[in-house]
Amino acid sequence: MASLHPIFLRIPSLSAGQHRFCMHTEFAGPSDAPAIAAVLREAAQWLVDHQQPLWAVSDFSDASVQQDVDGGLYVVARAGGDVAGVVRFQREDLAFWPDAEPGTSAFLHKLAVRRAWAGQGVSAALLAFAREHAIKGGLRYLRLDCVADRQALRTLYEGFGFTLHDCVFKGRREFARYQIVL
């Protein structure tokens, strides 16, 4: 993973009007774990506050996130030196994609953006980085899932180029599985 070059994007800042900021995406380093945990807790709390619970805030302790960061599983998007968003990048996903042929796919989870950066291209920057990393890794698919009734999230993914693969039930919840053929 260390050989992958970061992606830099210039994106118009919606909050700053005429100003622009530089978005830098890369795999997270060990010192990023507390910031990643904070982004995830903020996103989990926002979902709870908006009656859309998905993740438990308590699931994102600094220690548990540190373990995943140390395992090379998180990508960060930085804007102005701050971590603006994160996504978990995995090479297997037996929980949501047990039918995927091993070694052919990358899987994304826990896409989260700080509220201060919402609507400013952070998600697109993270998705673009993941797509490029999967392509450079010789993979055939970039895959993800989301709760099927989250239409705004589904629209985001479809707008980026993901196509619906199918819908599956996990417990009593329906999840939409999306992919991009690389």
N, C-alpha and C positions, 0 to 999 in steps of 0.2 A: 504494500500500500504506500510505502514511503516514496516510491518512484513516480507516483501520480502527481502531476502538476496541479496546483490550485487553479480554479477558474475565477477570473475577475469579470464582473459585469458593471456597466454603468447604467443605472436605473434612475429615472426621474423620481424625486422625492415628492410625494403627494402633500406631505405636511409642510414642506419648505417652499412650495411654489416653484420659483425659478431656479432654485439650487439643485444640485445633483450630488449623489453620494456614490461611493464605490463599494460594491458588494464583493466580498472575498469568501470563497467556499473551499473547504479542505477537510480532511479527516481530523477529528479532534485529537489533541494531545492530552497527556495526563492532567495538566493544570487546568484544562477546560471543564473538568467534571463538575465542580460546584456551579458554574454558570449554566451548564446543560441541565443539571438537576433543577435549578431555579426556573429555567424556561419551561420545563416539563410540569413542574408544580403550578406555575402560573396558568398554563394552558388547562391543566386538570381542574383548577379552581374556577376558571372562567366557564368551562363546560358545566360544572355543578351550578354555578350562579345563574346560568341560562337554561336550567332544567334539561340539560343534555349530557348527563354524567356518562363518562366512558372509562376514565382512568381514576383510580384513587390517588389523591394528593400524596398520601402516605407511601405509595409505591415508589416514590422517587427520592429516596434518601441520598445524601451525598455519597455514602458508602456503596449503595447498590449501583448507582450510576457510574461511580469510579470503576467498578469491576467491569462494566460493559465498555467504558471508554478505554480501559487498559487492554481489552480484547479487540480493539480496533473497530467497534461497531457504530460509532457515531460520527456524523458529518456535521460541521457547524457552518453557518453563514454569519460573517462578521460585517458589520456596517459601522463606520466611525469608531472602530476598535472594540465595539461591544458585540457580544453574541446576540444576534437578532433572531435566529431560528436554528432548529436542529432537525435531523432525521436519523433514524436508525437504519443502517445498511447491513443486510445479512446475506449470506450465500446459501442458506437453506431455511425453510420454514415448514416444519412438519405439522404445525398446528393448523395453519390456514391453507397450505398448499401441499398436502401429503402426496398428491398425485403428480407433482412436478418431477420431471426427470432430473436426477441428481447432476449437478455440474453445469446446468444449462441456464440458470436464472439467478438474478439478484432480487431480493425482496426488501421492500421499504416498510417501515413501521414508525410510529410515534412522531410523525411530522408535526412540529409545533413551532409557532412564531410568537415572539413577544408582542403583546397588544400594541405597544408603541410603534411597531413596524408592520402591523397588519395592513394588507392592501397595497404594499409597496414592492412587490416582486420577490420577497424572500422565499416563498414556497417555490416559485418558478426557478430561482437560482439553485435551491437544494435539489429539485427534481432534475435540472439540467446537469448538475455535477454527478448525480447518481447514474443518469443515462450514459454520460461520457465514460464514467468509471466502468460500467458494465460492458460497454462496447470495447474499451481497451482491454478488459479482462477476457474477451472472446466469448462472452455470454450471448445467448439467443433471445432472452427475455428480461425485461424489467417488470416486476410484478408488485402489486400492493392490494390491500383490501381496506374497506371502510364499512361502517354501519350503513346498511342499504337505504335507510330513510334520511340520510344526511345529504340532501340534494345539493346544497352549496358546495360541499366537498366533492361530490361526484362531478359537478360541473367544472370545478377546478381541474380535476384529473383528466376529464374528457377534453377540456380546452388545451391541455398540455400534449394531448395525443394518445392517452391511454384509451383502450377499448375494453368494453365490458366482456369478460370471459364467461362469467356465470355468477349466480347468487347461491350461497350456501347458508345453512343454519348451523350455528354454534350455540348449543343450549336453546334458549327461546328467542335469540336474536338472529336476524338475517343480515348477512354481510355480502356486499358486492365485491367480487374479485375482478381486478383490472390488470391489463398487461399492455406493454408495448413490445412489438416484435422488433428486435434490433438488427 
